[in-house]
């Protein structure tokens, strides 16, 4: 049985899990968004 999948919009650039981890990091540490370590996506993406 064939399934038709329709996708619309732009594909994601960053992993959602990495973005959620970055939000949790900022909320726990109380740092500014621009002070995110390089392990996380850019602050503009988060």
C-alpha positions as CSV (number, residue, x, y, z in Angstrom):
1,X,0.0,0.0,0.0
2,X,1.5,3.3,-1.1
3,X,1.3,6.3,1.2
4,X,1.4,9.8,-0.2
5,X,3.2,12.3,2.1
6,X,2.8,16.0,1.3
7,X,5.3,18.4,2.8
8,X,4.9,22.1,2.7
9,X,7.1,24.9,4.0
10,X,10.8,25.1,4.7
11,X,12.7,22.2,6.1
12,X,14.3,22.6,9.5
13,X,17.9,23.8,9.7
14,X,18.6,23.0,13.3
15,X,17.6,20.0,15.3
16,X,14.6,20.7,17.6
17,X,16.2,18.8,20.4
18,X,19.3,21.1,20.3
19,X,17.1,24.2,20.4
20,X,15.2,22.9,23.4
21,X,18.4,22.0,25.2
22,X,19.7,25.6,24.5
23,X,16.5,27.1,25.9
24,X,16.9,25.0,29.1
25,X,20.6,25.9,29.4
26,X,19.7,29.6,29.3
27,X,16.9,29.3,31.8
28,X,18.9,27.2,34.2
29,X,22.1,29.3,34.1
30,X,20.5,32.7,33.8
31,X,22.9,33.8,31.0
32,X,22.2,36.0,28.0
33,X,21.3,34.4,24.7
34,X,24.5,35.7,23.1
35,X,26.5,33.9,25.7
36,X,25.5,30.4,24.5
37,X,28.4,28.0,24.2
38,X,29.4,26.8,20.7
39,X,27.8,23.4,21.4
40,X,24.4,24.9,20.8
41,X,22.8,26.5,17.6
42,X,23.3,30.2,17.1
43,X,21.3,32.4,19.5
44,X,19.3,33.9,16.6
45,X,18.1,30.4,15.8
46,X,17.1,29.6,19.4
